[in-house]
Amino acid sequence: MDWYLYLILAYLLVLMGFNFYRAKKVQTQDDMMVAGRSLSVRVMVFTLICTWIGSGTFIAGAEFAAKAGWSALWLPAGAWVGIVVIYFLAAKIRTFGKYTIGDILEVRYGKFARLFGAVALIISFTAIVSYQFKAGGFILNVATDGQISVETGQFIAAMFVIIFTATAGMIAVAYTDLPNGIVILLACLIATPIVVYNAGGAAAMQNLPPDHLKVINQQFGQMPVLKAVGYFLATMMLLMGVQSMYQKFYSAKTPKDARTAVSLWVVGTIFVETVIVVIAVFAASKYWADIQSFLTSNGETGMNPASIVIQAARDMVPPYVGVLLLGAACAVVISTGMNYLLSPTTNIMRDIYQQFVNPEAKQKTMVALQKVFIVIIGVVAYLLCTRLTSVLEMSYFAYTIYGVAITPALLAALAWKRATKAGGLASIISGTAVALGLYIAGYIWPTIMAPVGDPNGDPFGLPLIYPALAVSLIALFVVSLMTKPPDPGTLKELFPDKKVS
């Protein structure tokens, strides 16, 4: 397996060389944060795919599919609906032409909404970066038959992500995503039929529990339907408000390019996420006895379901396809890590430093200081990843806290003129407080978790997304309707082509 590792590392080193070359083009805030607003439709499509397709798909999503079967599609399906919604907003976002979602929040809700939104985003995105590092270590460990430890793999993944991102910002992110996106699509296209054939085709489904073939897997918990829909809502709410996507829209050459890229993005995303579930389910049918042994022995024996796609790459496809699939798995970790590392540091610079510390900061100072924060946030994420136990559960928490804290207020800012400053601020604060409060409460008082004491369960048996989203939406609508409508002048920047009433 050594040559697998050498090829993957060689590919990453080539990308590093290109990024050092592109770093010469980074001179201004626009270059660092939005690639000089110069991305073509082709680059936009692949960078959008790579932003969303990460370890949440190749590790967490695959683990979910191996344990739950076809009902695992509930998790990515929320993103597909979210992309459709975003299609109608992409041109408006590009026309607005700023840097972060904080720019939108401030226009509608004021500076404090920008600040609280930035805090929620930094918490959520640091968690997302941390499990990219965790997944990177896991992939390298499995791909090398344990020759590289998980801990060493995590360090290697963190090093590449931090160096790539700090080197050239959005220019590095977007143009690294272009070859990575091509590798991902090719790997999925070639590997899927081979895995299905080697698993035994449709007859292989007989090796799996009956629940694996159902729309709702009864192993989802005490309230399986609510849990399934909860996964759907969490991914949908995250995608509709995730800043990494908005930064890509800001980076497009024109509003038309942004909207065209989104229409192609949804096709690519549905394809990749669906075939990863297909690979995971059919591979699980072959290794089900080993997976069951892992689950019943508390990880002491058997096969970790989170490794199912990596195992398929090693044992169920020819070597040249296996290295392509392993390369795709590494590529998504690097690309997604870069996207979610750049984004919170952009918030630190734009929404905190430039707004509250040094409004007159020079361009060179902004670029240099953002690179410093990229390293700092990257190190924090690395330290957090060393303490993670489940990529799936951490991804669900990160999706939830972002989706309830940011997305309702953000979408209202773009589409609902009646949303007020007080309503938006109340939504952001209450959504964050409920999601974070219940999550922490589960660790302080494990008896409230269902199943009792299970850290991966739900507070009081109710998936976290429901109480947190309900409180966020109620606060947004009730407070907005109870307070004075926004001044027409406030709305002009976001509704320039429509009559403001």
C-alpha positions in Angstrom: 0.0 0.0 0.0 3.0 2.3 0.1 2.6 3.4 -3.5 -1.0 4.6 -2.7 0.5 6.9 -0.1 3.3 8.1 -2.3 0.9 9.0 -5.1 -1.5 10.9 -2.8 1.3 12.8 -1.2 2.9 13.6 -4.6 -0.5 15.0 -5.7 -0.7 17.2 -2.6 2.8 18.4 -3.1 2.1 19.4 -6.7 -1.0 21.3 -5.5 1.2 23.0 -2.9 3.7 24.1 -5.6 0.9 25.7 -7.6 -0.5 27.5 -4.6 2.9 29.0 -3.8 3.0 30.2 -7.4 -0.5 31.7 -7.1 0.4 33.4 -3.8 2.2 36.1 -5.8 -1.2 37.3 -7.1 -2.6 37.9 -3.6 -2.1 41.6 -3.0 -5.4 42.9 -1.7 -8.4 42.0 0.5 -10.4 41.1 -2.6 -7.7 38.7 -3.7 -7.5 37.0 -0.3 -11.2 36.8 0.4 -13.0 36.6 -2.9 -10.2 35.7 -5.5 -10.5 39.2 -7.0 -14.1 38.4 -8.0 -12.7 36.7 -11.1 -13.9 33.0 -11.0 -15.4 31.6 -14.1 -18.4 29.3 -14.2 -16.2 26.2 -14.7 -14.1 27.0 -11.6 -17.2 28.0 -9.6 -18.9 24.7 -10.2 -16.0 22.6 -9.0 -15.2 24.8 -6.1 -18.9 24.7 -5.0 -18.9 20.9 -5.2 -15.7 20.6 -3.2 -16.9 23.1 -0.6 -19.9 20.9 0.2 -18.5 17.4 -0.5 -16.2 16.7 2.4 -15.6 14.2 5.1 -19.3 14.7 6.0 -19.9 12.8 2.7 -17.0 10.3 2.5 -16.7 9.5 6.2 -19.8 10.6 8.1 -22.3 10.0 5.3 -20.7 6.7 4.4 -20.8 5.6 8.0 -24.4 6.5 8.2 -25.2 4.6 5.0 -23.3 1.5 6.2 -25.3 1.4 9.5 -28.6 2.6 8.2 -28.8 1.7 4.5 -30.8 3.7 1.9 -32.4 5.9 4.5 -29.0 7.6 4.9 -30.1 9.6 1.8 -32.1 11.8 4.2 -28.9 13.5 5.2 -27.7 14.7 1.8 -31.2 15.3 0.5 -31.6 18.4 2.7 -28.6 19.9 0.8 -30.2 19.3 -2.6 -33.3 21.2 -1.6 -31.2 23.9 -0.1 -29.2 24.3 -3.4 -32.5 24.8 -5.2 -33.5 27.6 -2.9 -30.0 29.2 -3.2 -30.4 29.2 -7.0 -33.0 32.0 -6.7 -30.8 34.0 -4.5 -27.3 33.5 -6.1 -27.6 36.5 -8.5 -28.7 38.8 -5.7 -25.9 37.7 -3.4 -23.3 38.4 -6.2 -24.9 41.8 -7.0 -24.6 42.7 -3.3 -20.9 42.1 -3.8 -19.4 42.0 -0.3 -17.2 39.5 1.5 -19.1 37.7 4.4 -22.7 37.1 5.4 -21.9 39.6 8.2 -22.1 42.3 5.5 -25.7 41.2 4.8 -26.6 40.9 8.5 -25.3 44.3 9.3 -27.3 46.0 6.5 -30.5 44.6 7.9 -29.9 44.1 11.6 -27.0 46.2 12.7 -23.4 45.7 13.9 -24.3 43.5 16.9 -26.1 41.0 14.6 -22.9 41.0 12.5 -20.9 40.3 15.7 -23.1 37.5 17.1 -23.4 35.9 13.7 -19.6 35.9 13.3 -19.2 34.2 16.7 -21.7 31.5 15.8 -20.0 30.9 12.5 -16.5 30.8 14.0 -17.7 28.1 16.5 -19.4 26.0 13.9 -16.8 26.2 11.2 -13.9 25.5 13.6 -15.8 22.3 14.5 -16.2 21.5 10.8 -12.5 22.0 10.1 -11.6 19.8 13.1 -13.4 16.8 11.8 -11.9 17.3 8.3 -8.5 16.8 10.1 -9.9 13.8 12.0 -11.2 12.3 8.7 -7.8 12.9 7.0 -6.0 11.0 9.7 -8.5 8.2 9.5 -8.2 7.9 5.7 -4.4 7.8 5.8 -4.4 5.2 8.6 -6.8 2.9 6.8 -5.2 3.4 3.3 -1.7 2.5 4.6 -2.8 -0.5 6.7 -1.9 1.3 9.9 1.6 2.3 8.7 0.5 5.9 9.4 -1.2 6.3 12.7 -4.5 8.2 13.0 -2.7 10.9 15.0 0.1 11.3 12.4 -2.5 11.4 9.6 -4.4 14.1 11.4 -1.2 16.2 11.7 -0.4 15.7 8.0 -4.0 16.7 7.0 -3.9 19.8 9.2 -0.5 20.8 7.9 -1.6 20.7 4.2 -4.9 22.5 4.9 -3.3 25.3 6.9 -0.4 25.8 4.5 -2.6 25.8 1.4 -5.1 28.2 2.9 -2.6 30.6 4.4 -0.6 30.7 1.1 -3.2 32.3 -1.2 -6.6 32.5 0.4 -9.6 32.1 -1.9 -7.3 31.9 -5.0 -5.7 28.8 -3.5 -9.1 27.4 -2.4 -10.8 27.8 -5.8 -8.0 26.6 -8.0 -7.2 23.7 -5.7 -10.9 22.7 -5.9 -10.8 22.6 -9.7 -8.5 19.5 -10.0 -9.9 18.0 -6.8 -13.4 18.3 -8.1 -12.4 16.5 -11.3 -10.8 13.7 -9.3 -13.9 13.3 -7.1 -16.3 13.0 -10.1 -14.1 10.6 -12.0 -13.5 8.4 -9.0 -17.2 8.2 -8.2 -18.1 7.6 -11.8 -15.6 4.7 -12.3 -15.7 3.1 -8.9 -19.5 2.7 -8.3 -20.4 0.1 -11.0 -17.3 -2.0 -10.0 -18.2 -2.0 -6.3 -21.8 -2.9 -7.1 -20.6 -5.8 -9.3 -18.0 -7.1 -6.9 -20.5 -7.0 -4.0 -22.9 -9.3 -5.9 -25.3 -6.9 -7.5 -28.9 -6.5 -6.2 -28.8 -9.9 -4.6 -26.2 -8.6 -2.1 -29.0 -6.6 -0.4 -30.1 -9.9 1.2 -27.0 -9.8 3.4 -28.2 -6.6 5.1 -30.9 -6.2 7.8 -34.4 -5.5 6.5 -34.2 -1.9 7.9 -31.4 -1.1 5.5 -33.9 -1.2 2.6 -36.6 1.0 4.3 -37.2 4.7 3.8 -36.9 5.2 7.6 -34.5 3.0 9.6 -35.9 2.1 13.0 -32.4 2.4 14.5 -32.6 6.1 14.2 -33.6 6.3 17.9 -36.7 6.7 19.9 -38.3 8.9 17.3 -36.9 7.6 14.0 -39.1 9.7 11.7 -38.2 12.9 13.6 -34.5 11.9 13.5 -34.6 11.3 9.7 -36.3 14.6 9.1 -33.9 16.3 11.6 -30.9 15.2 9.5 -32.7 16.6 6.4 -33.4 19.9 8.1 -29.9 20.3 9.5 -28.2 19.9 6.1 -30.7 22.1 4.4 -30.5 24.9 6.9 -26.7 24.8 6.9 -26.4 24.9 3.1 -28.9 27.7 2.6 -26.9 29.9 4.9 -23.3 28.6 4.8 -20.9 31.4 4.3 -18.4 29.4 2.2 -21.0 29.3 -0.6 -21.7 33.0 -0.3 -18.0 33.8 -0.6 -18.0 31.8 -3.8 -20.9 33.8 -5.2 -19.1 37.0 -4.3 -16.0 35.6 -6.1 -17.9 35.0 -9.4 -17.2 37.3 -12.4 -20.9 38.2 -12.8 -24.3 37.5 -11.2 -25.3 35.4 -14.2 -22.1 33.3 -13.7 -23.0 32.7 -10.1 -26.5 31.5 -10.9 -25.4 29.3 -13.8 -22.8 27.7 -11.5 -25.5 26.9 -8.9 -27.6 25.1 -11.5 -24.7 22.8 -12.4 -23.6 22.5 -8.8 -26.9 20.8 -7.8 -26.4 18.1 -10.5 -22.8 17.4 -9.4 -23.7 17.3 -5.7 -26.7 14.9 -6.2 -24.5 12.6 -8.3 -21.6 12.4 -5.8 -23.6 12.1 -2.6 -25.9 9.5 -4.1 -23.1 7.3 -5.5 -21.2 7.5 -2.2 -24.3 6.1 -0.4 -24.5 3.4 -3.1 -20.8 2.5 -2.6 -21.2 2.4 1.2 -24.4 0.3 1.1 -23.1 -2.3 -1.3 -19.7 -2.5 0.4 -21.5 -2.9 3.7 -23.4 -5.9 2.2 -20.0 -7.6 1.7 -18.5 -6.7 5.1 -21.7 -6.7 7.2 -20.4 -9.4 9.5 -17.3 -7.4 10.3 -19.3 -4.2 10.7 -21.7 -5.9 13.1 -18.8 -7.3 15.1 -17.4 -3.7 15.4 -20.7 -2.3 16.6 -21.4 -5.1 19.1 -17.8 -5.2 20.5 -17.7 -1.4 21.0 -14.9 -1.1 18.4 -12.6 -3.8 19.8 -13.0 -6.1 16.8 -14.4 -5.9 13.2 -14.6 -3.1 10.7 -15.4 0.5 11.6 -18.3 1.5 9.3 -16.8 5.0 8.9 -14.0 3.3 6.9 -16.4 1.6 4.4 -15.5 3.7 1.3 -11.8 3.5 2.1 -12.1 -0.3 2.5 -14.0 -0.5 -0.8 -11.2 1.5 -2.5 -8.6 -1.0 -1.2 -10.4 -4.3 -1.7 -13.3 -4.0 -4.1 -11.9 -2.2 -7.1 -8.7 -2.5 -9.2 -5.6 -0.6 -7.8 -5.8 2.2 -10.4 -9.4 2.9 -9.4 -8.6 2.4 -5.7 -5.9 5.1 -5.7 -8.3 7.4 -7.6 -11.0 6.9 -4.9 -8.5 7.2 -2.1 -7.2 10.4 -3.7 -10.8 11.7 -4.0 -11.3 11.0 -0.2 -8.1 13.0 0.6 -9.1 15.7 -1.9 -12.4 16.4 -0.2 -10.8 16.6 3.2 -8.2 19.1 2.0 -10.7 21.1 -0.1 -13.4 21.3 2.5 -10.9 22.0 5.3 -9.5 24.9 3.2 -13.0 26.3 2.5 -14.1 26.2 6.1 -10.8 27.5 7.5 -10.8 30.5 5.2 -14.3 31.4 6.0 -14.2 32.1 9.8 -10.9 34.0 9.4 -12.6 36.2 6.9 -15.2 36.9 9.6 -12.6 37.7 12.1 -11.0 40.2 9.8 -14.2 41.8 8.3 -16.7 41.5 11.1 -14.6 41.9 14.1 -11.1 43.4 13.4 -12.2 45.9 10.6 -15.5 46.8 12.3 -14.4 47.1 15.9 -10.6 47.3 16.1 -9.1 49.0 13.1 -11.6 50.3 10.5 -8.8 52.0 8.5 -6.6 48.9 8.2 -4.4 48.9 5.1 -4.8 46.1 2.5 -1.4 44.5 3.2 -2.1 44.5 6.9 -5.5 42.8 6.3 -3.9 40.1 4.1 -1.0 39.4 6.5 -3.2 39.4 9.6 -5.7 37.0 8.0 -2.9 34.6 7.3 -2.0 34.7 11.0 -5.5 33.9 12.0 -5.7 31.1 9.5 -2.8 29.5 11.3 -4.4 30.2 14.8 -7.8 28.8 13.9 -6.2 25.9 12.1 -4.2 25.0 15.3 -7.3 25.3 17.4 -9.2 23.0 15.1 -6.3 20.5 15.1 -6.3 20.4 18.9 -10.1 19.9 18.9 -9.8 17.0 16.4 -7.5 15.1 18.8 -10.5 14.9 21.2 -13.2 13.9 18.7 -14.8 10.5 18.8 -17.4 10.7 16.0 -17.3 12.6 12.8 -21.0 12.0 12.2 -22.1 13.4 15.5 -19.8 16.4 15.4 -20.9 17.2 11.8 -24.6 17.0 12.9 -23.9 19.4 15.8 -22.0 21.9 13.6 -24.7 21.8 11.0 -27.4 22.4 13.6 -25.9 25.3 15.5 -25.1 27.1 12.2 -28.4 26.3 10.6 -30.5 27.6 13.5 -28.3 30.6 14.4 -27.6 32.1 11.0 -29.8 30.8 8.3 -33.3 32.0 9.4 -32.1 35.6 9.9 -29.9 35.5 6.8 -32.7 34.3 4.4 -35.1 36.8 6.0 -32.6 39.6 5.3 -32.5 38.6 1.6 -36.2 37.8 1.0 -38.5 39.3 3.8 -38.7 43.1 3.9 -40.6 43.0 7.2 -37.7 41.4 9.1 -36.5 44.0 11.7 -33.2 44.6 13.5 -34.6 43.3 16.8 -36.1 40.2 15.1 -32.9 39.2 13.3 -30.8 39.7 16.4 -33.2 37.8 18.6 -33.2 34.9 16.1 -29.4 34.7 16.0 -28.9 34.8 19.8 -31.8 32.5 20.7 -30.9 29.9 18.1 -27.3 29.8 19.2 -28.2 29.7 22.9 -30.7 26.8 22.6 -28.5 24.7 20.4 -25.3 25.2 22.4 -27.2 25.1 25.7 -28.9 21.7 25.1 -25.7 20.2 23.6 -23.7 21.2 26.7 -26.5 20.1 29.0 -26.3 16.6 27.6 -22.7 16.3 28.8 -23.4 17.9 32.2 -26.6 15.9 32.9 -26.3 12.7 30.8 -29.6 11.5 32.3 -31.5 13.9 30.0 -30.2 12.1 26.9 -32.2 9.4 25.2 -31.1 6.6 25.3 -30.0 7.6 28.9 -26.4 8.4 29.1 -25.7 8.0 25.4 -23.5 11.0 24.3 -24.7 10.4 20.7 -28.4 10.5 21.8 -30.8 13.4 21.8 -31.8 15.7 24.8 -35.1 14.4 26.1 -35.2 12.1 23.0 -35.9 15.1 20.7 -33.4 15.8 17.9 -31.6 19.1 18.7 -32.6 20.8 15.4 -36.3 21.0 16.4 -36.3 23.0 19.6 -33.4 25.2 18.4 -35.0 25.9 15.0 -38.4 26.5 16.5 -37.1 29.1 19.0 -35.0 30.8 16.3 -38.0 31.1 13.9 -40.4 32.2 16.6 -38.0 34.9 17.8 -37.5 36.1 14.2 -41.2 36.4 13.3 -42.7 37.4 16.6 -40.2 40.1 17.4 -40.2 41.4 13.9 -44.0 41.7 13.8 -44.0 43.4 17.2 -41.4 46.0 16.3 -41.4 48.9 13.9 -40.8 48.0 10.2 -37.4 48.8 8.8 -36.7 52.1 7.2 -37.2 52.0 3.4 -33.6 53.3 3.0 -32.2 50.2 4.8 -33.8 47.9 2.2 -32.6 49.6 -0.9 -29.1 47.9 -0.9 -30.6 44.4 -0.9 -33.8 45.2 -2.9 -32.4 47.6 -5.5 -34.7 46.5 -8.4 -37.9 46.5 -6.5 -40.2 49.2 -5.2 -39.7 49.4 -1.4 -43.0 49.9 0.5 
